[in-house]
Amino acid sequence: MLEAILIPISFFLFVFAIVYLYFTTRNKERMALIEKGAEATIFFNAERSKGSSTGKMLLLNLALVLVGVGIAIFIGAILENIGVDEGVAYPGTIFFMAGIGLLSGFFLTKKMEKED
């Protein structure tokens, strides 16, 4: 019973600690650069131009993986009806199609970077 409560709490504490450390470290780096005489505009221009394309690429890769997993579940159900063992059909097709999704995301990301 205690594990059922302790695991989610520790997970959220772990995620909070990572996010907290990220933002405090970023703030300290920025303050050190400002104290040395760097302008604050370098933070905003670089992050906006880099962040928007990075966000698009991340969403593209995530979408392709999820589409691949959805197609894999469908193919796994078809394979199970044909007579393939359920323990082989679903995991095998899920990993295969997720890999194809990641590979296609890699090539599309590469193409997007060339265009920029």
PyRosetta script that sets phi, psi and omega in degrees:
from pyrosetta import init, pose_from_sequence

init()
pose = pose_from_sequence("MLEAILIPISFFLFVFAIVYLYFTTRNKERMALIEKGAEATIFFNAERSKGSSTGKMLLLNLALVLVGVGIAIFIGAILENIGVDEGVAYPGTIFFMAGIGLLSGFFLTKKMEKED")
pose.set_psi(1, -40.4)
pose.set_omega(1, -178.7)
pose.set_phi(2, -65.9)
pose.set_psi(2, -33.5)
pose.set_omega(2, 179.5)
pose.set_phi(3, -65.4)
pose.set_psi(3, -34.8)
pose.set_omega(3, -178.7)
pose.set_phi(4, -65.1)
pose.set_psi(4, -25.9)
pose.set_omega(4, 177.9)
pose.set_phi(5, -93.7)
pose.set_psi(5, -39.1)
pose.set_omega(5, -174.0)
pose.set_phi(6, -70.4)
pose.set_psi(6, -35.8)
pose.set_omega(6, -177.4)
pose.set_phi(7, -66.5)
pose.set_psi(7, -50.7)
pose.set_omega(7, 178.4)
pose.set_phi(8, -63.5)
pose.set_psi(8, -37.7)
pose.set_omega(8, 179.2)
pose.set_phi(9, -64.5)
pose.set_psi(9, -44.6)
pose.set_omega(9, 179.7)
pose.set_phi(10, -66.8)
pose.set_psi(10, -34.2)
pose.set_omega(10, 176.9)
pose.set_phi(11, -62.1)
pose.set_psi(11, -49.0)
pose.set_omega(11, -179.1)
pose.set_phi(12, -67.4)
pose.set_psi(12, -34.4)
pose.set_omega(12, 174.7)
pose.set_phi(13, -65.0)
pose.set_psi(13, -38.9)
pose.set_omega(13, 178.2)
pose.set_phi(14, -64.3)
pose.set_psi(14, -45.5)
pose.set_omega(14, 178.9)
pose.set_phi(15, -64.5)
pose.set_psi(15, -42.6)
pose.set_omega(15, 178.0)
pose.set_phi(16, -61.6)
pose.set_psi(16, -41.4)
pose.set_omega(16, 180.0)
pose.set_phi(17, -63.8)
pose.set_psi(17, -40.7)
pose.set_omega(17, 178.9)
pose.set_phi(18, -64.8)
pose.set_psi(18, -45.9)
pose.set_omega(18, -180.0)
pose.set_phi(19, -64.3)
pose.set_psi(19, -42.8)
pose.set_omega(19, 179.4)
pose.set_phi(20, -61.8)
pose.set_psi(20, -46.3)
pose.set_omega(20, 179.1)
pose.set_phi(21, -64.1)
pose.set_psi(21, -37.6)
pose.set_omega(21, 178.6)
pose.set_phi(22, -60.9)
pose.set_psi(22, -50.3)
pose.set_omega(22, -176.3)
pose.set_phi(23, -71.3)
pose.set_psi(23, -37.2)
pose.set_omega(23, 178.8)
pose.set_phi(24, -68.4)
pose.set_psi(24, -38.7)
pose.set_omega(24, 178.0)
pose.set_phi(25, -66.4)
pose.set_psi(25, -41.6)
pose.set_omega(25, 178.6)
pose.set_phi(26, -63.0)
pose.set_psi(26, -39.8)
pose.set_omega(26, 178.9)
pose.set_phi(27, -65.3)
pose.set_psi(27, -42.5)
pose.set_omega(27, 179.5)
pose.set_phi(28, -64.2)
pose.set_psi(28, -40.3)
pose.set_omega(28, 177.8)
pose.set_phi(29, -63.1)
pose.set_psi(29, -43.5)
pose.set_omega(29, 179.4)
pose.set_phi(30, -64.5)
pose.set_psi(30, -42.6)
pose.set_omega(30, 179.6)
pose.set_phi(31, -63.8)
pose.set_psi(31, -39.1)
pose.set_omega(31, 178.5)
pose.set_phi(32, -65.6)
pose.set_psi(32, -40.4)
pose.set_omega(32, 178.0)
pose.set_phi(33, -67.3)
pose.set_psi(33, -38.1)
pose.set_omega(33, 179.1)
pose.set_phi(34, -67.6)
pose.set_psi(34, -39.0)
pose.set_omega(34, 178.2)
pose.set_phi(35, -64.6)
pose.set_psi(35, -29.6)
pose.set_omega(35, 179.1)
pose.set_phi(36, -83.0)
pose.set_psi(36, -5.8)
pose.set_omega(36, 174.9)
pose.set_phi(37, 109.1)
pose.set_psi(37, 4.3)
pose.set_omega(37, 178.2)
pose.set_phi(38, -75.5)
pose.set_psi(38, 148.7)
pose.set_omega(38, 179.5)
pose.set_phi(39, -79.0)
pose.set_psi(39, 150.3)
pose.set_omega(39, -178.9)
pose.set_phi(40, -75.8)
pose.set_psi(40, -14.3)
pose.set_omega(40, -177.9)
pose.set_phi(41, -69.7)
pose.set_psi(41, -19.9)
pose.set_omega(41, -179.8)
pose.set_phi(42, -65.7)
pose.set_psi(42, -25.8)
pose.set_omega(42, -179.7)
pose.set_phi(43, -73.5)
pose.set_psi(43, -39.8)
pose.set_omega(43, -173.5)
pose.set_phi(44, -79.1)
pose.set_psi(44, -44.5)
pose.set_omega(44, -177.1)
pose.set_phi(45, -66.2)
pose.set_psi(45, -44.0)
pose.set_omega(45, -178.2)
pose.set_phi(46, -67.8)
pose.set_psi(46, -40.9)
pose.set_omega(46, -176.7)
pose.set_phi(47, -71.5)
pose.set_psi(47, -37.3)
pose.set_omega(47, -177.8)
pose.set_phi(48, -68.9)
pose.set_psi(48, -44.3)
pose.set_omega(48, -178.9)
pose.set_phi(49, -71.0)
pose.set_psi(49, -38.4)
pose.set_omega(49, -179.7)
pose.set_phi(50, -77.0)
pose.set_psi(50, -40.4)
pose.set_omega(50, -174.4)
pose.set_phi(51, -66.9)
pose.set_psi(51, -36.5)
pose.set_omega(51, -177.1)
pose.set_phi(52, -68.7)
pose.set_psi(52, -41.6)
pose.set_omega(52, 179.0)
pose.set_phi(53, -72.8)
pose.set_psi(53, -34.6)
pose.set_omega(53, 177.6)
pose.set_phi(54, -65.5)
pose.set_psi(54, -40.9)
pose.set_omega(54, 178.1)
pose.set_phi(55, -64.1)
pose.set_psi(55, -40.1)
pose.set_omega(55, 178.0)
pose.set_phi(56, -64.5)
pose.set_psi(56, -41.2)
pose.set_omega(56, -179.4)
pose.set_phi(57, -67.7)
pose.set_psi(57, -39.0)
pose.set_omega(57, 178.3)
pose.set_phi(58, -64.5)
pose.set_psi(58, -43.9)
pose.set_omega(58, 178.8)
pose.set_phi(59, -65.7)
pose.set_psi(59, -38.1)
pose.set_omega(59, 177.8)
pose.set_phi(60, -61.9)
pose.set_psi(60, -47.5)
pose.set_omega(60, 180.0)
pose.set_phi(61, -64.5)
pose.set_psi(61, -41.7)
pose.set_omega(61, 179.0)
pose.set_phi(62, -64.3)
pose.set_psi(62, -41.9)
pose.set_omega(62, 179.1)
pose.set_phi(63, -63.9)
pose.set_psi(63, -42.0)
pose.set_omega(63, -179.8)
pose.set_phi(64, -66.9)
pose.set_psi(64, -37.1)
pose.set_omega(64, 177.5)
pose.set_phi(65, -66.5)
pose.set_psi(65, -43.2)
pose.set_omega(65, -179.5)
pose.set_phi(66, -67.1)
pose.set_psi(66, -37.8)
pose.set_omega(66, 175.5)
pose.set_phi(67, -63.9)
pose.set_psi(67, -41.9)
pose.set_omega(67, 178.1)
pose.set_phi(68, -61.7)
pose.set_psi(68, -41.4)
pose.set_omega(68, 178.9)
pose.set_phi(69, -66.5)
pose.set_psi(69, -40.1)
pose.set_omega(69, 177.8)
pose.set_phi(70, -62.6)
pose.set_psi(70, -44.8)
pose.set_omega(70, 177.4)
pose.set_phi(71, -64.4)
pose.set_psi(71, -37.4)
pose.set_omega(71, -179.1)
pose.set_phi(72, -64.8)
pose.set_psi(72, -39.6)
pose.set_omega(72, 178.2)
pose.set_phi(73, -63.9)
pose.set_psi(73, -39.9)
pose.set_omega(73, 177.3)
pose.set_phi(74, -63.6)
pose.set_psi(74, -46.1)
pose.set_omega(74, 179.0)
pose.set_phi(75, -65.1)
pose.set_psi(75, -37.9)
pose.set_omega(75, 178.0)
pose.set_phi(76, -62.4)
pose.set_psi(76, -38.4)
pose.set_omega(76, 177.4)
pose.set_phi(77, -66.3)
pose.set_psi(77, -39.0)
pose.set_omega(77, 177.4)
pose.set_phi(78, -64.9)
pose.set_psi(78, -44.2)
pose.set_omega(78, 179.5)
pose.set_phi(79, -63.6)
pose.set_psi(79, -35.9)
pose.set_omega(79, 179.1)
pose.set_phi(80, -66.4)
pose.set_psi(80, -38.2)
pose.set_omega(80, 178.2)
pose.set_phi(81, -69.0)
pose.set_psi(81, -29.4)
pose.set_omega(81, 177.9)
pose.set_phi(82, -70.2)
pose.set_psi(82, -32.2)
pose.set_omega(82, 179.1)
pose.set_phi(83, 133.2)
pose.set_psi(83, 2.8)
pose.set_omega(83, 177.2)
pose.set_phi(84, -75.8)
pose.set_psi(84, 143.4)
pose.set_omega(84, -179.2)
pose.set_phi(85, -60.2)
pose.set_psi(85, 138.4)
pose.set_omega(85, -177.9)
pose.set_phi(86, -61.5)
pose.set_psi(86, -36.0)
pose.set_omega(86, -179.7)
pose.set_phi(87, -68.1)
pose.set_psi(87, -16.8)
pose.set_omega(87, 178.2)
pose.set_phi(88, -102.2)
pose.set_psi(88, -38.8)
pose.set_omega(88, -172.8)
pose.set_phi(89, -64.8)
pose.set_psi(89, -51.2)
pose.set_omega(89, -174.6)
pose.set_phi(90, -70.4)
pose.set_psi(90, -55.5)
pose.set_omega(90, -178.8)
pose.set_phi(91, -62.4)
pose.set_psi(91, -38.6)
pose.set_omega(91, -178.8)
pose.set_phi(92, -62.7)
pose.set_psi(92, -46.8)
pose.set_omega(92, -179.5)
pose.set_phi(93, -72.3)
pose.set_psi(93, -33.7)
pose.set_omega(93, 178.6)
pose.set_phi(94, -64.1)
pose.set_psi(94, -47.9)
pose.set_omega(94, 179.6)
pose.set_phi(95, -66.1)
pose.set_psi(95, -38.4)
pose.set_omega(95, -179.7)
pose.set_phi(96, -64.6)
pose.set_psi(96, -49.3)
pose.set_omega(96, -177.0)
pose.set_phi(97, -72.3)
pose.set_psi(97, -32.6)
pose.set_omega(97, 174.9)
pose.set_phi(98, -65.5)
pose.set_psi(98, -38.4)
pose.set_omega(98, 175.8)
pose.set_phi(99, -63.9)
pose.set_psi(99, -40.2)
pose.set_omega(99, 176.6)
pose.set_phi(100, -64.7)
pose.set_psi(100, -39.2)
pose.set_omega(100, 177.1)
pose.set_phi(101, -62.7)
pose.set_psi(101, -43.2)
pose.set_omega(101, 178.0)
pose.set_phi(102, -66.5)
pose.set_psi(102, -39.2)
pose.set_omega(102, 179.1)
pose.set_phi(103, -65.5)
pose.set_psi(103, -44.0)
pose.set_omega(103, 177.8)
pose.set_phi(104, -67.0)
pose.set_psi(104, -34.6)
pose.set_omega(104, 175.1)
pose.set_phi(105, -64.1)
pose.set_psi(105, -37.2)
pose.set_omega(105, 177.1)
pose.set_phi(106, -61.9)
pose.set_psi(106, -46.9)
pose.set_omega(106, -178.4)
pose.set_phi(107, -69.0)
pose.set_psi(107, -37.2)
pose.set_omega(107, 177.5)
pose.set_phi(108, -68.4)
pose.set_psi(108, -37.4)
pose.set_omega(108, 176.4)
pose.set_phi(109, -64.3)
pose.set_psi(109, -41.7)
pose.set_omega(109, 177.7)
pose.set_phi(110, -61.1)
pose.set_psi(110, -41.0)
pose.set_omega(110, 179.3)
pose.set_phi(111, -66.6)
pose.set_psi(111, -39.7)
pose.set_omega(111, 178.7)
pose.set_phi(112, -65.7)
pose.set_psi(112, -37.1)
pose.set_omega(112, 179.1)
pose.set_phi(113, -68.0)
pose.set_psi(113, -34.5)
pose.set_omega(113, 177.5)
pose.set_phi(114, -66.4)
pose.set_psi(114, -37.9)
pose.set_omega(114, -179.2)
pose.set_phi(115, -68.3)
pose.set_psi(115, -32.0)
pose.set_omega(115, 178.7)
pose.set_phi(116, -77.5)
pose.dump_pdb("model.pdb")
